[in-house]
Amino acid sequence: MTQNRRTIRAFLTKESQIYRRAARPRPRPLERAQSDWSFSLRKFSTSVFSRNALVLALACAGAPAAFAAGDVYDGQAEWAQRYDADPRLTVSRSTTPILSVQTVAATEAAIQQLQEIVARGGWPMVPAGQQLRLGSNGPAVSALRRRLIVSGDIGAEAGTSPVFDSYVESAVRRFQARHGVNATGVVSTQTFAALNVPAELRLRQLETNLVRLRSFSRDLGNRYVTANIPAASVETVENGYVVTHHTAGVGKIDRQSPVMQTKAIQVNFNPFWTVPASVIRKDLIPKMQADPNYLADNHIRVYNKEGVELSPQQINWNSLEALNYKFRQDTGGDFNSLGVVRIDIANPYGVYMHDTPAKGIFGDDFRFVSSGCIRLQNVRDYVAWLLKETPGWDRDHIDEAIRSGERIDVKISPAVPVYWVYVTAWATPDGVMQFREDIYQRDGLGLTTALPQSAPAATPVAQRQAARSQTLPVFGEDQN
């Protein structure tokens, strides 16, 4: 037993470094009842990795099973409760369609809740400065705790300790997930900006979007697709439930994806990509001026009106002469801007939905990168769902068509309704409020410029977009 006590005590000494300013509890004899095992460790909240290692150490040391299976927090081991696994600290992917009467009802309830928060004075600002992360210690962390308590991202029992522990980290991840920010658990510029949007503005944002949601509360069909532009996400809906979720890339500020109601009518496997005139003018000409090999490197061919292929050197790239020619990119999922699949949707804007070779964008929280079309993650799952009722096109045939490398067009029968919408705030039936950046400034609230002085300025959209253009292929869309 003495050796067991030494093993545990040595482990906890190492794990307590982030709490070196906190009082160390006096160790108690391990011979006491099992309840005494749940006394001594509450000051030592650990990371997920450390907790797993602690459980292993305790098990090896012969600790009671109930002790080894638990968690550590604030002076007493509460092994029956995993604070970072608390349902309040997670945001589950909802199966409720964003366009539904359930979402309308949940948003109405969220508005009432926010009205009460505003009536009580809203939530406090979090002083901006250095990043806050696991192990941070200071008044800013206390302010962060108070902010997260008011918005319901962390329980009031968390208190206002100045220590950023794993409980706070999980609450930050939850907040980030609700605001469309990568859930890193680290409070940096973008998270500071979202934290410091006043409750009054969030209330007005919900009220503005409730009007939009109500306009779609009618019957939208048994099977349909919703693309929410500010969230850069797509969902397929069947029998009132979301079947698949897809992260998406949508239109830039100066090439916005349109709000519309349409239908998906055809799938093109292994498509060619014909470069639209707008992309020739805005992107292709400048690229060729900078790099004469750009067309060859990107497998793009040039044709005159008679269909005769020309050499790029025959064109004067210091003029608009290129607009007189047709530019077509070869098929190939590794380089073609449309990837291996294009989904044709009837519309007057010349936009569509498609795969992309630049799949790295789906890991970003800023995905406003296209010329109006929508790029889809896990596009094969999306296409399989679209063609579910089209005879002869199960997943095996879809994969076979893609592997063939040949251009194959398949009519979707019956055509599937598609809704491109602009919703920046809503709530789900489990009470979770969701907010997204008003990227096209259609809410009329000026959220990107109305942040308090104490908050760091939100990264300007234009700067973020410019940064993306330096790392992504220019081609990917798509608007004529």
N, C-alpha and C positions, 0 to 999 in steps of 0.2 A: 504493500500500500504506500510505503514511503517513496519507493521508486516511481509509482504512479503519480504521486503528488509532485515530484520533481519534474517529471515529463510535462505535465500540464502547465505547471508554473513557468517553466522555461519557454514553452510555446506562447503563452499569453504575454510574457514580457516582450517578446519580439513583435507580437501583433498590436501592442498598445502604443506604438510609436506615434500614431496620428493623434493620440489622446495624451501626449506627454504633459499637457497643461492641466489635464483633468486629475482629480484626486484618485489615487489608487485604492481600491477597496482592500481591506485586510482579509487575507485568505482564511478560510474556515476549514476545520478538519474534514477530510473526505470520509471519515468513518460515520459521520452523521447520516441522518435519514436522507432519502433521495431528494426531498425538498430542499436540503441544504446545497445539493448540487446546483439547484436553480437560483442560487443567490449571488454568487461572487463575481459574475462576469459582465454585468450590464453596462459598464463603462467602456467596454471594448467591442464596438461594432466593427465588423470586418468586411472586406470585399468578398464577392462570391467565391473567388478562388481560395481565399484565406479561410472562409467558413468551411469549405469542403475539406481543406487540409486539417482544420481544427477537429472536425468530426472524426476524420481518420485517426488523428493523434489520440483523441479521447477514447476511441474504440480500442486502439492498441494498448492504451493505458488501463483498460478495464473499467471505464466509466459506465454507469448505468445506461441502458439502451435509450431511455427517454431523454437523457442528457445529451448523448451523442447525436440524436436525431434532430436536435433543436437548433435555435439561433441565439445570437448574443446581442444585447442592446442595453445601454444606459444603466449599468449597475446591478442588473439582475438578469439571469439567463431565462428567457421566455421560450423554452424549447418547443412548446406546443404551437408557437406562432412564428411564421416566416415573414418578417416585416417587408422584405423586398418582394415577397410573393403575395402580399396583401392584394386582393382584387381591386382595391382602390388605387393601387399603384401601377396597374396595367391598363392598356387600351386594347381590347379585343377587336379584331376585324369584324365589322358588323355584317350580318346576313340580311339586314333590313335595307331595301333599296333607298337611295337618297331621294328619289322621286317617289314618294308614297305618302299615304295618309298617316302612317305611323311616324314618319319623320316630321311631318307637319305638327302632329300632336306633341312630339318630344321637343320640338323647337319652341312651341308655345309655352310648354312647361319650363324650358330653360330661360325664356324671357322673364317669366315670373320670378324665377330664382335670382336672375341677375338684377331685376328691379329691387329685390330685397337687399342684395349686396350693395347696390348703389345708394339705397336709402340709409344704409349704415355707414356710409362714407367711402365705399369702394375698397380697393386693396392698396397696400402701401407700395411705393416705388422701391426698387432694388438698386442701391448705389452702383454705378458702373465703374469699372476699373479693370483690374486684372481678372483673368478667367477664374471662375470658381469651379473646383473639381474635388473629387474624393481626397480628403486630407486637408483642404483649405480650412482656415480658422480665422474668425474675425467678425466684426459687426455686420458686414455684408451678408454673411451666411445666416445670421439671425434674421435680417430683413428678408432674405430669400425664404426662410422657413415661414415667416408670417405671411408672405405673399402666397405661398403654396397652400397654406392652411385655408385662407379666405376663398381661394378658387376651388378647394376640394381635392387638390392633387396630393395632399398629405393630411393625415389625421391630426387633430388638435393635440393628441397625446404626445406628438413628436416634440412639442415644446419649442423654445426659441434658443436652443444651445448655439454657440458660435462655431460649432464643429460640423463640417460637411462630411457626414457619414454615409454608409451605403443606403440607409433609409432615405436620406435626402437625394442621393444619386438616383434611386429608383423613381422618386417623385418628379425629379427633373426630366427623366426619360419619358414619363407619362405626359408631362406638360409638353415636351417637344413633339411627341406623337400626336397630340391633339392640335398642334399648330403647324403640322406639315414640315417639321424640322427633323433632320436626322437625329435619331434618339441616341446620342452619345453619352448623355449624363453629365456633360461638361457645359457650363454656362459661359458662352462666349458672345460675340457681338450680336448675332442674329437672335439668340435666345434672350439676351438682355432686352433687345428692342421689343420682342413679343411680350415679355414679362411686364414691361412698362407702358404698354398701351392701357389707358385708363378704362376702368369698368364701364364708365358712361359710353365710351366709344364702342366697346364690345357689345353693349346693349343695343345701340343704334344699328350696329352691323347685323345682329340677329334679326332685328325688326325689319331691316331692309330686305334681307334674304328670305324672310318668311313670306313676303309678297311673291317672290319668285317661286318658292316651293309650292305655295297654294295654287299657282297657275298650272302646276303639273299634277295636282292631286286627283285628277280624273283617271279613268281606266286607260292605261297606256298600252295595253295588249298583254297577252299571255307570255310572250317572249319579246324582249327588247334590250337595247344597249343604251347605257348612259355614259357619256364622256363629260366629266366635270373639269372645265378648263383651268380654273384657279388651283384646283387640287392636283392637276396633271395626273388624273387617274381615270380608268375606265372600268365599268362593271357590266357583266351580263346578268340579266334577270329572267327568271322563269318561275311561273306559278307563285309570284309574290316574294320570291327569295333570291338573293344574290348567289349566283352559281360560281362565277369566276371574277377575281379582281386582277387588274392589270395596271402596273405603273406605266406612265405615259410621258412622252415628250410632246409639248404643244407649241403654239405660235409665239414668236418673239413679240416685243412691244410694238415694233414697226411692221410686223407681218402677223397680225393677230388671227387666231383661229376663230371662225365665225360661230355665233350662236344660231342653231338651226334645228329643224325637225326634218328627218329624211329617212331613207331606207338603204340598207346594205343589199346590193343587187347582184354582185359578182365578185368572185375571188380569182385573182391572177397569180398563178404560181410561176416562179422564176421570171419576173417581169423585166423588160427593158425599162429604162428611165429616160424619157424625153425631157430635156431641160427646159423649163418654162422661160418665157421672155423676161420676166421680172428677175429671175435668178441669173440669166445671162447678163443682164445689165448691171445688177447690184453685186454679183459675186464672181461670175466666170471671167468677165473682162478684166477686173482688177487682179484676179489670180494669174491670168495669163500674162499680164503686164509685169508681174513680179517674178513669174517662173514660166518660161516658154515650154517647159516639159509637163506642165500641169495636166493638160488633157490626156497625154499619153500615160502618165503615171496613174490617172484615175479611170483608164479604159473608156474614154469618151471619144466618140467619132463624130466627124463633121460631114454633113451632106448638104448639097445645094438643092434647089427646088425640083431638079430633075431626078433626085435620088442618087446622084453621083457623089462618091466619097471624095473629100478634099483633104489636103494637108493643112494643118493649122498654120503653117508658115505662109499660106496663100492669103491669110486674112490680116488686115491692118488692125492690130489690137489697140492702137491709139485713137481709135474712132469707134462709132457704134455700128460698124459694118457687120459685126458678128450677129446682129439681130436679124439679118437677112438669111441666116442659115439654120439648119436643124442640127441640134446636138443630142446625141443619143448614147447613153451609157450601156455597155454590154451587160448581159446577165451574169450573176455571180454573187452569192450571198456574202462573200468575204469583202467585197468592195462596192457592189451596187448600192446606191443610196436607199433603195427600197427593200434591200435584203432579199429574202426568198419569197415574200408574199406581199401582194397589194390587195386591199379590199376596196372595191369601187362603191361609192355611195352617191346617189343622185343629188346633185346640187349645182347652183350656178356659180360657185366660187372657185371651181377647179381644184378642190382639196379632196383628200381621201385618207385612209388609215393604212398603215403598212409596217413591215418589219424594218430593221435597221442594222447595219454592220457595227455601228457605234453604240454597242450595248452598255458601255460605261456610264452613259447619261442616267441610266435607271438607278444608279447608286447615289445620285446627287439629289439634294433637296431643291435645287433650282433647275427646273427642266423646261424652261421657256426658250427653246432652242431651234424651232423649226420655222418654216416660211408659211405656216398656216395649217399644214397637215398634222396628223397625230401619229406618232411612232408608238408602237406597242411592245411591251415586254411579254414574254411567253406567248408569242403570236400564234404558235401552232395550237395551243389550247383554245385560243380565241377563235381561230378558223374552224377547229373541230366542233365547237359549240355552234357557230353560224351554220355549218353544213350538217348539223345533226339530223335534220329532217329532209336533207337532199339525198335521194337514193344513190347508193354506190360510193358514198364518200365518208367512210369511217376513218379513224385515225391512221390505220395502216395504209390506206390508199393515199391519204394526205402526205404521209412521210415518203411514200414511194414516188409520188409526183414531184416532191422537192428534190429527192435524190436523183431523179432523172436529168435534172438540169434543163429540161425542155420547157418552153413557154406553154402553159396549159391554162385555159380559162374555164371556170365552172360557174354556171348560173346558180345563185342561191334560191332555192325553192322550198317554201315560199320566202319572199323577201322579208327581211327583219327590220322593224322600226329602229331608228337610231336617233338619239337626242343628244346634241351638243349643248350644254348648259353652262351658265356662269353663276356658281353658288360659292360664296366665300365664308359662309357661316351656317351651321346647322347643328342639330343635336340628334343623338340616337336614343332608342327606347331605354337603354340602360343608364341614361342620365348623363352621358358624356357629351360635352360641348366641343365642337370642332370649329377651328378658325383657320383661314388661309389668307395669304397676302392678296390684297386687291391689285393684282398685277397690271390690269388694264385700266385701273382707276374708274370703275363704273359704279362703285357704291356711293360716291359723292362725299366721302368722309375724310379724305386726305390722310389716311392712316400713316402713310410713309413720311409725311411731313409734320404730323401732329404729335410726335413723340415728345415727352417732357424733356427739359433741359438736362436732367440728371441721367437720362438714358443715352447710350451711345447712338449716334445716328445710324439708321439702318443702311446697310450697304446699298448704294444707289443701284437701281435695276440696270441702268445703262452700263455701269462698270462691271457688274456681275455678268451681264450678257456679253460684253466685250471680252472678258476673261474666258468665257466658254468658247468663243469663236476662235481663240488662239489654240485651243486644244482639241477641237472637234473638226471633222471634215466639213467644209462649207456646204457640201451637198447633202440633202436630206429632204428637200421639198421644193416648191411643189405648187405654188400658187401662180396662176397665169396672170 
